[in-house]
C-alpha cells in the first residue's frame, strides 16, 4: 500500500500538472467499486469544477475544487493567480488502497487494465485512477452538504515532541502496531515504521508504554528524517507503485531493514530478522534495536 512518501509524491505531481484546470467530463467503469460516494454523484459533482489545488492528508490525496461552472483559464500564470484567491467549495478525496495509481496522461495514451475512472480536463490532459485489486476509495464532498475532509490522526511531519509522546506513552500495544494505527499517526505504513524504528534503535516488539520520553523523541526524529528523505527520492517502488507520471521512486535503494531478511545489518552485520507483529511482516536488527 502506498504510504506517506508515495502519496505525497503523487499529490505533488498531480498538483503541478492539473492546478487551475477545469473538469469537463468524468467517466467511471461499470464494475462494482467500494467507492465512498456513488459514481453518478461523483460525476455530477466533479463536472464543471476547477481544480484549485491538490495535496496530501495522511494517506489521502485531496483535490480542492472551486464552484460549479467557474471558467477555466488557458494562461497557466493567470490560472495560478486565480486559484490562489478562489476559495474551495468541494473536495474529491482519493485513497489508493493497496494497488491504486493516479496518473496524469493524454486521452490518446493506452488505457491500462483496471482503469476505473477517467477525468477529462479542459487543457486536454486526462486524470486516470487505476486499481487492480479495487481496494481504493473515491469520495466527493460538497461543503454545503458534507463539510470538509479531515485526516484521522496526527501529521507525522509536523507533530511536536510532547504530542508525539502523548500518543504512545499510555498504550500497551507494541510500538510497531501503534505506528501503523492511522487514528494516531496518519500516513505511516509498514515500510517506514520498520525503517524509522531501526534508525531510532527501538525494537518493534516493545510495548509503547515502556518506551522512555528520550526513546520516543529519537523515534519521532527518525520518523521525520526517514519520511522526508523518502519524499525527496520519490517514495519506494517495491511492488507496483509509480508516481503521477508513471515513474518509479528510488527510496527502496535506501532500505536498511525492510525486506532484507537474512542479509547483514548495514551497521553491525547481524542478520536482519523478520517476525509478524500486528499481522504485518516486521524487519529489524536484533543487535542494533533494543
C-alpha positions in Angstrom: 0.0 0.0 0.0 1.4 3.4 -0.9 2.4 5.2 2.3 3.0 8.9 3.2 6.1 9.5 0.9 4.4 7.8 -2.1 1.1 9.6 -1.6 2.9 12.9 -1.1 4.9 12.4 -4.3 1.8 11.6 -6.3 -0.1 14.6 -4.8 2.7 17.0 -5.7 3.0 15.7 -9.2 -0.7 15.9 -9.8 -0.9 19.4 -8.3 1.9 20.6 -10.6 0.1 19.3 -13.7 -3.6 20.0 -13.1 -3.8 23.1 -10.8 -6.1 25.6 -12.4 -7.5 23.1 -14.9 -11.2 22.5 -15.3 -13.0 19.2 -15.3 -15.1 18.8 -18.4 -16.1 15.1 -18.4 -16.0 12.3 -15.9 -16.2 8.5 -16.7 -16.4 5.6 -14.2 -16.3 1.9 -15.2 -19.4 -0.2 -14.7 -17.8 -2.7 -12.4 -18.8 -2.7 -8.7 -16.5 -0.5 -6.7 -16.1 0.2 -3.0 -16.4 3.9 -3.6 -17.5 6.1 -0.7 -19.6 8.2 -3.0 -21.7 6.6 -5.8 -20.2 7.2 -9.2 -23.1 9.1 -10.6 -23.0 11.5 -7.6 -19.2 11.9 -8.1 -19.5 12.6 -11.8 -22.3 15.2 -11.3 -20.3 16.9 -8.5 -17.0 17.0 -10.3 -18.0 18.1 -13.8 -17.6 21.8 -14.4 -15.4 22.4 -11.4 -11.9 24.0 -11.4 -9.1 22.2 -9.6 -7.7 24.8 -7.2 -5.0 22.6 -5.5 -4.1 19.0 -4.8 -2.4 18.0 -1.6 -1.9 15.0 0.8 -3.7 14.4 4.0 -2.5 11.3 5.7 -2.7 8.6 3.1 -5.4 10.5 1.2 -5.0 12.7 -1.9 -7.3 15.7 -1.6 -8.5 17.8 -4.6 -9.7 21.3 -3.6 -12.4 22.3 -6.1 -13.9 25.6 -7.0 -17.6 26.4 -7.6 -19.5 24.7 -10.4 -19.2 26.4 -13.8 -16.2 28.6 -13.0 -14.5 29.3 -16.3 -11.1 27.8 -16.9 -8.0 29.9 -17.6 -5.9 29.0 -20.5 -2.9 31.0 -19.3 -1.0 28.9 -16.6 0.3 32.0 -14.8 -3.2 33.6 -14.7 -4.7 30.3 -13.6 -2.1 30.1 -10.8 -3.0 33.6 -9.6 -6.8 32.9 -9.7 -6.6 29.6 -7.9 -4.7 31.3 -5.0 -7.7 33.7 -4.5 -10.6 31.3 -5.2 -12.0 29.5 -2.1 -12.7 25.8 -2.3 -16.4 24.7 -2.5 -15.9 21.0 -2.7 -13.3 18.2 -2.5 -12.5 15.0 -4.3 -10.7 12.6 -2.0 -8.7 9.7 -3.4 -7.4 6.8 -1.3 -5.1 4.5 -3.3 -5.8 1.4 -1.2 -3.3 -1.5 -1.9 -2.6 -1.1 -5.6 -4.2 2.2 -6.7 -2.5 4.6 -9.1 -3.4 8.1 -10.0 -1.9 9.2 -13.4 -1.9 12.3 -15.5 -1.7 11.5 -19.1 -3.2 12.3 -22.5 -6.5 10.9 -23.7 -4.7 9.1 -26.6 -2.5 7.0 -24.2 -3.3 3.3 -24.0 -5.8 2.7 -21.2 -4.4 0.3 -18.6 -6.4 -2.7 -17.4 -8.4 -2.0 -14.2 -8.8 1.7 -15.0 -11.9 2.7 -13.0 -12.1 6.4 -13.5 -11.1 8.8 -16.3 -11.4 12.6 -15.9 -11.0 14.8 -18.9 -9.7 18.3 -18.3 -10.0 21.5 -20.3 -6.3 21.6 -21.0 -6.5 18.3 -22.9 -5.0 16.2 -20.2 -6.7 13.2 -18.6 -6.6 12.1 -15.0 -6.9 8.3 -14.5 -7.5 6.1 -11.5 -6.2 2.6 -11.9 -6.7 0.0 -9.2 -6.2 -3.8 -9.9 -7.3 -5.0 -6.5 -10.2 -2.5 -6.1 -9.4 -1.5 -2.5 -9.1 2.2 -3.4 -11.7 4.7 -2.3 -13.0 7.7 -4.2 -15.2 10.3 -2.4 -16.8 13.6 -3.4 -17.6 16.1 -0.7 -19.7 19.3 -1.2 -19.0 21.6 1.6 -22.6 22.8 1.8 -23.8 19.2 2.5 -20.8 17.1 3.6 -18.3 19.5 5.2 -14.5 19.2 4.7 -12.4 16.1 4.9 -10.1 15.6 7.9 -7.4 13.0 8.3 -7.9 10.6 11.2 -4.6 11.0 13.0 -1.8 13.4 13.6 0.6 14.5 10.8 4.0 12.7 11.3 6.0 15.5 9.6 4.6 18.2 11.9 3.9 16.7 15.2 5.9 18.0 18.2 7.8 16.1 20.9 5.2 16.3 23.7 2.3 15.5 21.4 4.1 12.5 19.9 5.0 11.1 23.3 1.4 11.6 24.5 0.1 9.4 21.6 2.1 6.4 22.8 3.2 6.5 26.4 0.0 5.1 27.9 -0.7 2.5 25.2 0.0 -1.2 25.9 0.2 -2.2 22.2 3.6 -2.8 20.6 5.3 0.3 19.2 5.1 -1.2 15.7 1.4 -1.6 15.9 1.0 1.9 17.3 2.9 3.4 14.5 0.6 1.7 12.0 -2.6 2.9 13.8 -3.9 5.6 11.4 -6.1 7.1 14.2 -2.8 8.0 16.0 -0.5 8.9 13.1 -1.9 9.4 9.6 0.3 8.1 6.8 2.8 5.7 8.3 2.8 2.2 7.0 4.9 -0.9 7.2 8.0 0.2 5.3 8.5 3.5 7.1 7.6 2.1 10.5 10.4 -0.6 10.1 12.9 1.9 8.8 12.2 4.5 11.4 12.4 2.0 14.3 15.7 0.9 13.0 17.1 4.4 12.8 15.9 5.1 16.3 17.4 1.9 17.7 14.0 0.7 19.1 12.8 -2.9 18.8 9.4 -3.1 17.1 8.0 -5.6 19.6 8.5 -3.3 22.6 5.3 -2.0 24.3 4.6 1.6 23.7 4.1 2.4 27.3 7.6 1.0 28.2 9.4 3.5 26.0 11.1 6.4 27.7 10.5 10.0 26.6 14.0 10.0 25.2 13.4 6.9 23.1 10.1 8.3 21.8 11.8 11.5 20.8 14.5 9.5 18.9 11.7 7.7 17.1 9.9 10.9 16.3 13.0 12.5 14.8 14.0 9.3 13.0 10.5 9.0 11.5 10.6 12.6 10.3 14.1 12.1 8.8 13.1 8.9 7.0 9.9 10.2 5.6 11.4 13.4 4.3 14.3 11.6 2.6 11.8 9.1 1.1 9.7 12.1 -0.3 12.9 13.6 -1.8 13.6 10.3 -3.6 10.0 9.8 -4.8 9.0 7.0 -2.5 9.7 3.3 -2.5 8.8 1.2 -5.6 8.7 -2.3 -4.0 5.7 -3.5 -5.9 3.6 -1.6 -8.5 3.9 2.0 -7.1 4.6 4.7 -9.7 4.1 8.5 -9.4 1.7 10.7 -11.4 3.9 10.5 -14.4 4.2 6.7 -14.3 7.8 6.7 -12.9 9.2 4.7 -10.1 10.7 6.0 -6.9 14.2 5.3 -5.5 13.9 5.1 -1.7 13.9 1.3 -1.9 17.6 1.5 -2.6 18.0 3.1 0.9 16.2 0.5 2.9 18.2 -0.7 5.9 15.9 -3.5 7.2 12.6 -3.7 5.1 12.6 -6.9 3.0 16.3 -7.5 3.9 15.6 -10.7 5.9 18.8 -12.7 6.5 21.0 -10.0 5.0 23.7 -8.4 7.2 22.8 -5.2 9.1 24.5 -2.3 7.4 25.8 -1.2 10.8 26.8 -4.3 12.7 26.4 -7.1 10.1 24.0 -9.1 12.3 21.4 -10.9 10.0 18.2 -9.0 9.7 15.2 -10.8 11.2 11.6 -10.9 10.2 8.7 -11.5 12.6 4.9 -10.9 12.5 3.6 -8.0 14.6 0.0 -6.9 14.4 -0.3 -9.2 11.4 2.4 -7.4 9.4 5.8 -8.7 8.4 8.3 -6.7 10.5 12.0 -6.4 9.9 14.6 -5.4 12.5 18.2 -5.9 13.6 18.3 -7.9 16.9 21.6 -6.2 17.9 21.0 -2.5 17.0 17.4 -2.4 18.1 16.9 -2.9 21.8 
